[in-house]
């Protein structure tokens, strides 16, 4: 099976919370790596997300500048949608 990783930058306008984090993350730009696998259906090709990692500042981690947190793609989509929905 063919797989790939795509890298994008997501901008959060407001603080956000993801599972596995103790505190909300500040607004800003965050790099996201998404793992995808190729689905073949006849003559059409499509990619299905199988996982995602968000890059966060490595606060309190000696010598590290950032850390990668695994996050379910659906949870990440929900956080993005909540950030873009007016209150």
Secondary structure as GFF3:
##gff-version 3
##sequence-region A 1 87
A	DSSP	beta_strand	3	12	.	.	.	ID=ss1
A	DSSP	beta_strand	28	41	.	.	.	ID=ss2
A	DSSP	beta_strand	44	57	.	.	.	ID=ss3
A	DSSP	beta_strand	66	71	.	.	.	ID=ss4
A	DSSP	alpha_helix	73	84	.	.	.	ID=ss5
###
